[in-house]
Amino acid sequence: MEIQIIKTRRKTVSLEVKRDGSVIVRAPLRMPQREIQEFIDSHRGWIEHKCRLMEKRRTQSVSTGAPPVDEISEKEWKEIRAAFADRVHYYCKKMDVQVGRITIRNQKTRWGSCSAKGNVNFNYQLYYMPPELMDYVIVHELAHRRHMDHSVLFWAEVERYCPDYAVYRNQLKKYEIV
């Protein structure tokens, strides 16, 4: 197993197992190589477990069916933006929340996000997936307008407007963001 070591101006050591199975260790600039190796050795079981999990996810993942972002015409981008805007406005009214900017992006690791200022971002690939998954992500992000965390109150808010959210959340995990 190949492990990439990146030294940064951080104070602690961190481990990351990426979706492709590569392993990254981030360590403080002054940490000796011997200590880094000891850290890796002490976490080898965790690393191997995560690598197996990522391999399983890769082999079982489902395609979103989305075309590469550079192959989407301007007309189709307008349709994508309009579809998200329609659903966001629908749920804003239903949930009695307001948002700032609605942005559609080619995100590599997230389906959506919500900033403290109320701007919401969505992964364009949701447009090509079952509509209930897009609605779940929209409800999830709009629930952050009331609770900027993932507390019990947040999940109760999501469930109020998307009772089957747990099913959709699990379905989303099967898709691979490309």
C-alpha positions, -999 to +999 in steps of 0.1 A: +000+000+000+014+033-011+011+062+015+017+098+006+032+119+034+025+157+032+042+179+058+023+211+066+022+238+092-003+218+112+000+207+148-015+173+146-012+142+123-042+132+102-050+102+080-071+103+048-081+073+027-094+086-006-121+070-027-095+055-051-078+038-021-048+061-019-037+071+016-025+105+026-008+113+059-006+150+068+020+157+095+036+188+112+067+201+094+091+192+122+077+158+130+105+132+125+100+105+099+103+078+126+073+093+145+053+095+113+060+058+106+050+049+142+018+067+137+011+049+105+020+015+120-003+021+150-032+029+126-025+002+101-057-017+110-078+014+105-061+022+072-067-013+059-103-013+070-110+020+052-092+008+021-114-023+020-145-001+025-135+022-003-129-007-027-163-021-018-179+013-025-161+016-058-172-018-070-208-013-059-212+024-068-239+035-093-233+061-120-253+093-118-258+092-155-246+128-157-226+138-188-192+154-182-196+190-173-177+202-204-202+184-226-233+202-213-247+229-236-256+264-224-292+255-231-290+225-208-272+245-181-302+269-182-326+239-178-305+226-149-304+260-131-341+265-136-349+230-123-329+236-091-343+271-087-379+259-090-374+231-064-355+254-040-382+281-042-409+254-038-393+241-006-384+276+007-420+285+006-431+252+022-404+253+049-407+291+054-370+298+049-351+321+027-319+316+007-294+339-009-277+327-040-284+293-056-253+279-073-250+248-094-215+234-095-194+204-105-186+195-069-162+166-064-172+155-029-206+169-020-241+168-032-249+202-017-239+228+009-254+258+027-233+288+039-240+308+071-251+336+047-278+314+033-262+307+000-269+271-013-248+251-036-258+219-054-239+193-075-252+194-111-252+156-112-283+156-090-303+168-120-297+135-137-306+113-107-341+103-094-360+135-085-366+124-049-329+124-043-326+160-056-355+170-034-339+153-003-306+172-008-325+205-013-346+199+019-313+189+037-296+221+027-326+243+035-330+227+069-296+243+076-313+276+074-328+268+108-300+246+122-264+250+109-255+216+123-266+180+121-283+179+155-314+160+165-334+192+158-319+194+123-328+159+114-363+164+128-366+194+104-355+173+075-379+145+084-408+170+086-405+178+049-389+146+037-403+117+058-383+091+038-350+110+042-331+080+056-339+059+026-328+087+002-297+093+023-287+057+019-295+057-018-272+087-023-243+068-007-245+043-035-238+069-062-203+079-072-196+116-077-174+119-107 
